[in-house]
């Protein structure tokens, strides 16, 4: 058998392995749990939970409850390290592959942090260092997301290798790099193929198929260059933003706040909204879809669009407030430290964000531009 393998050109062996992997992946696809209610209360978690993505391409991360519980920490440290929140679903998929959300180092950050396996004993430290490492690798990979993911597994040497061989990630390059590196370390006896299908190719350094392993937990599209998408001139912070405000203002005095309202046509006809369903409705009026009618929440809205520095807010940008929870309230900025939203006592109305006011003190600095 080994003689036959040696006679077959390596490029055909690699291609055959990738084809077999794709076929086996189709056979093993599971059934994902849909979130259809999605109110602004805590969701009941099933075996698998879906969250909305954005920026790098709208999609969903299909992860276990153990991973889902770390979403707030991933968002916290994405903000701390200046990483767009649209990468949070991908990092949740990465965590799902690394640990399933279990253990004291769910992002497996120890090696990148202290060059030793198991040095991190605290999940929050793991996420802090893991997010920072992810961002650093993403930048070195020039926002080639697949190159970033594979390098998270292989180490930074793979980026240099890829840059010398075409400048971007390919599955063939990953396998070739694994083969080369394995020849350097196999004498130690510490490296073994994590995937049996890689044994014939001696591609036993790291996981040469790591990208597919992570992305099986992510359903959706990814921008070609992996960069967060920047809205064009029609984004919410431009003339289109003014139109969003004008559309939303037509409901002033005509609605009442109902927690979980606004997620059916009968609710909309009766003027029953909550904060996130109102924001969704307003954008829909100007042709911008920010999520499904039945599933929109503050948590899905905050993963959409482009993150904006509060100093650069423009009318039509979407602003978030920490009320009963982090990002518990959302509205549309109208200028002059005011926003348009659906509030509990007033329904749809314009409210102040000035310091010293209720919402001024609750504004958390998260601003997104759709």
C-alpha positions in Angstrom: 0.0 0.0 0.0 2.8 2.4 1.0 4.6 1.6 -2.3 1.4 2.6 -4.3 1.1 5.8 -2.3 4.7 6.7 -3.2 4.0 6.2 -6.9 0.9 8.5 -6.9 1.8 12.2 -7.3 1.3 14.1 -4.0 -1.1 16.6 -5.5 -3.5 13.8 -6.4 -3.3 12.2 -3.0 -4.0 15.6 -1.3 -6.9 16.3 -3.7 -8.4 12.9 -3.1 -8.2 13.3 0.7 -10.0 16.7 0.4 -12.8 15.1 -1.7 -13.2 12.3 0.7 -13.4 14.7 3.6 -16.1 16.8 1.9 -18.2 13.7 1.2 -17.9 12.5 4.8 -18.8 16.0 6.1 -22.0 15.9 4.1 -22.9 12.5 5.6 -22.2 13.8 9.2 -24.1 17.1 9.0 -26.3 17.5 12.1 -29.6 19.2 12.7 -29.3 22.7 14.1 -31.7 24.2 16.6 -33.4 27.4 15.4 -34.1 30.4 17.6 -37.5 31.6 16.6 -38.7 33.4 19.6 -35.7 35.4 20.4 -37.2 38.0 22.8 -35.0 40.3 24.8 -35.2 37.9 27.8 -32.8 35.1 28.4 -33.3 32.3 25.9 -33.9 28.7 26.9 -30.9 26.9 25.6 -31.2 23.7 23.7 -28.5 21.3 22.7 -27.3 23.7 20.1 -27.9 27.5 19.9 -27.6 29.8 16.9 -26.5 33.4 17.1 -26.5 36.1 14.4 -23.3 37.1 12.8 -22.3 40.2 10.8 -19.5 42.2 9.3 -17.5 39.3 7.8 -20.7 38.0 6.4 -24.0 37.5 8.0 -24.4 33.9 9.3 -24.9 31.9 12.5 -22.5 30.2 14.9 -23.9 26.8 15.9 -22.5 26.1 19.3 -23.2 24.3 22.5 -24.7 26.0 25.7 -21.2 25.6 27.2 -19.7 27.9 24.5 -22.8 30.2 24.4 -22.3 31.2 28.0 -19.0 32.8 27.1 -20.5 35.1 24.5 -20.5 38.1 26.8 -16.8 37.6 27.7 -15.9 37.3 24.1 -17.7 40.5 23.3 -16.1 42.2 26.4 -12.5 41.3 25.3 -13.2 42.0 21.6 -14.0 45.5 22.6 -11.0 45.7 24.9 -8.6 44.6 22.2 -10.2 46.6 19.4 -11.6 43.7 17.5 -14.9 44.2 15.6 -17.7 42.3 17.4 -18.7 40.7 14.1 -15.8 38.2 14.7 -17.4 37.0 17.9 -19.5 34.2 16.2 -16.3 32.9 14.4 -14.4 32.9 17.8 -17.3 31.0 19.3 -17.0 28.4 16.5 -13.3 28.3 17.2 -13.9 27.7 20.9 -16.4 25.0 20.0 -13.6 23.2 18.1 -10.9 23.8 20.7 -12.8 22.7 23.8 -16.6 22.7 23.4 -16.5 25.5 26.1 -15.3 23.1 28.7 -12.3 23.3 31.1 -10.3 26.2 32.5 -8.8 27.2 29.2 -11.7 27.1 26.7 -9.8 28.9 24.0 -6.6 26.8 24.5 -4.6 30.0 24.9 -1.9 28.7 27.1 0.7 28.1 24.4 0.3 31.5 22.8 0.4 33.2 26.2 3.2 31.4 28.0 4.6 28.8 25.6 3.4 26.0 27.8 0.4 23.8 27.7 -1.9 24.2 30.7 -0.5 27.3 32.3 -3.9 29.1 32.1 -6.3 28.0 34.9 -9.0 30.7 34.5 -11.6 30.7 31.7 -11.7 34.5 31.6 -8.0 34.8 31.2 -8.1 32.2 28.5 -10.7 34.3 26.6 -8.8 37.6 27.2 -5.5 36.1 25.8 -7.3 34.1 23.1 -9.1 37.1 21.7 -5.9 39.1 21.7 -4.0 36.3 20.0 -6.8 35.9 17.4 -6.7 39.6 16.6 -2.9 39.6 16.3 -3.0 36.6 14.0 -5.8 38.1 11.9 -3.8 41.2 11.4 -0.6 39.3 10.5 -2.7 37.2 8.0 -3.9 40.5 6.4 -7.5 39.7 7.3 -7.5 36.4 5.4 -9.8 34.7 7.9 -9.1 31.2 6.8 -5.3 31.8 7.0 -5.9 33.3 10.5 -7.8 30.2 11.6 -5.3 27.7 10.3 -2.5 29.8 11.9 -4.3 29.8 15.2 -3.7 26.0 15.1 -0.3 25.9 13.4 1.3 29.0 14.8 2.6 32.1 13.1 5.1 30.2 10.9 2.2 29.1 8.6 1.5 32.8 7.7 5.1 33.2 6.6 4.9 30.0 4.6 1.6 31.0 2.9 3.0 34.5 2.0 5.9 32.8 0.2 3.5 30.5 -1.7 0.8 32.6 -3.2 0.0 34.9 -0.3 -3.3 33.3 0.9 -4.7 30.2 2.6 -5.4 27.0 0.6 -6.1 23.5 2.0 -3.1 22.2 -0.1 -0.7 24.6 1.6 -2.0 23.6 5.0 -1.3 19.9 4.3 2.1 20.7 2.8 3.1 22.8 5.8 2.0 20.1 8.1 4.1 17.5 6.2 7.2 19.7 6.4 6.9 20.5 10.0 6.2 16.9 11.0 9.4 15.8 9.4 11.2 18.2 11.7 9.6 17.0 14.9 8.5 13.4 14.4 11.7 12.1 16.0 10.5 13.4 19.4 7.6 11.0 19.5 5.3 13.7 20.7 3.4 14.3 17.5 0.7 12.0 16.2 -1.9 12.5 13.5 -5.1 13.9 14.9 -6.9 12.8 11.7 -6.4 9.3 10.4 -6.9 10.4 6.8 -3.7 12.5 7.1 -1.5 9.5 8.1 -0.7 8.4 4.5 0.6 11.9 3.8 2.6 12.2 7.0 0.7 15.5 7.6 0.7 15.0 11.4 1.8 18.4 12.6 -1.2 20.2 14.1 -4.5 19.8 12.4 -4.2 20.4 8.6 -8.0 20.5 8.3 -8.6 22.9 11.1 -10.3 25.5 9.0 -13.1 23.1 8.0 -13.3 21.8 11.5 -14.0 25.3 12.8 -16.3 26.4 10.0 -18.6 23.4 10.4 -19.9 25.3 13.5 -20.5 28.5 11.4 -23.2 28.7 8.7 -23.1 31.7 6.4 -21.0 33.7 4.0 -17.5 35.2 4.6 -16.2 38.2 2.8 -13.5 37.3 0.2 -10.8 39.2 2.1 -12.1 38.4 5.6 -12.4 42.1 6.5 -15.4 43.5 8.3 -17.5 45.2 5.7 -17.6 48.9 5.7 -21.0 50.5 4.7 -21.0 52.4 1.4 -22.4 55.9 1.0 -25.9 54.4 1.7 -25.0 53.3 5.2 -27.0 54.2 8.3 -24.7 57.1 9.2 -25.4 59.0 5.9 -28.5 60.3 4.1 -30.0 56.9 4.5 -29.7 57.3 8.3 -31.8 60.4 8.1 -34.5 58.4 6.2 -34.4 55.8 9.0 -35.1 58.5 11.6 -37.9 60.0 9.5 -39.5 56.5 9.1 -39.2 55.8 12.9 -40.6 59.2 13.8 -43.9 58.4 12.1 -44.6 56.0 15.0 -44.2 58.7 17.7 -47.3 58.8 19.8 -48.8 55.8 18.0 -47.2 52.9 19.8 -46.9 51.3 23.2 -44.0 49.3 24.6 -44.7 45.6 25.0 -41.8 43.3 26.0 -41.4 40.9 23.1 -43.8 42.8 21.0 -43.3 43.7 17.3 -42.5 40.3 16.1 -45.7 39.6 14.2 -47.7 41.6 11.7 -50.6 41.8 14.1 -48.4 43.4 16.7 -47.1 45.9 14.2 -50.6 46.8 13.0 -51.6 47.3 16.7 -48.5 49.4 17.4 -47.0 47.0 19.9 -43.1 47.1 19.8 -40.1 46.7 22.1 -36.8 48.4 21.5 -35.2 46.0 19.1 -38.3 45.2 17.0 -38.8 48.9 16.5 -35.2 49.4 15.3 -35.7 46.5 12.9 -39.0 48.0 11.6 -37.4 51.4 11.0 -34.6 50.0 9.0 -36.9 47.8 7.0 -38.8 50.9 5.9 -35.7 52.1 4.0 -34.9 48.7 2.6 -32.3 47.5 5.1 -32.8 44.0 6.5 -31.1 43.6 9.9 -32.6 40.3 10.9 -35.7 38.1 10.8 -38.9 39.6 12.2 -39.4 36.8 14.7 -35.9 36.6 16.0 -34.5 40.1 16.3 -33.0 41.1 19.7 -30.5 43.5 21.0 -28.0 40.7 21.0 -28.5 40.0 17.3 -28.5 43.7 16.4 -25.2 44.3 18.1 -23.3 41.8 16.0 -24.4 43.5 12.7 -22.8 46.3 10.8 -19.6 48.3 11.5 -18.4 49.3 15.0 -18.2 53.1 15.3 -16.3 55.2 17.8 -18.9 57.2 19.9 -17.1 60.4 19.0 -17.9 59.7 15.3 -21.6 59.0 15.7 -23.9 60.2 13.0 -27.7 60.3 12.7 -29.0 56.9 11.9 -26.3 55.0 13.8 -27.6 52.4 16.3 -26.7 52.9 20.0 -26.9 50.5 22.9 -27.5 50.8 26.6 -26.8 48.6 29.6 -30.2 48.5 31.4 -31.5 45.3 32.8 -28.5 43.5 31.2 -25.5 44.4 29.0 -26.9 45.8 25.8 -30.4 45.6 27.2 -31.8 48.6 25.3 -31.2 49.9 21.7 -32.2 53.0 19.7 -31.3 55.1 16.7 -29.1 58.2 17.2 -30.7 61.4 15.9 -28.0 63.9 16.9 -27.5 66.4 19.7 -27.1 63.6 22.3 -30.6 62.3 21.6 -31.9 59.0 20.2 -35.1 57.6 18.9 -36.3 54.4 20.5 -39.2 52.5 22.0 -39.2 53.0 25.7 -41.3 51.4 28.5 -43.2 54.5 29.5 -43.5 56.4 26.2 -43.5 53.9 23.4 -41.6 55.2 20.4 -40.2 58.6 21.4 -37.0 60.7 21.3 -35.0 60.5 24.6 -31.9 62.3 25.9 -28.5 60.7 26.1 -27.0 63.7 28.0 -24.8 62.8 30.9 -26.8 62.8 34.1 -30.0 61.5 32.4 -31.1 57.9 32.8 -30.0 56.8 29.3 -27.0 59.0 29.3 -25.7 57.1 32.3 -26.7 53.7 30.7 -25.1 54.4 27.3 -22.3 51.8 27.1 -20.4 53.2 24.1 -21.4 50.5 21.6 -22.4 52.2 18.3 -23.1 50.2 15.1 -23.6 51.5 11.6 -25.8 49.5 9.3 
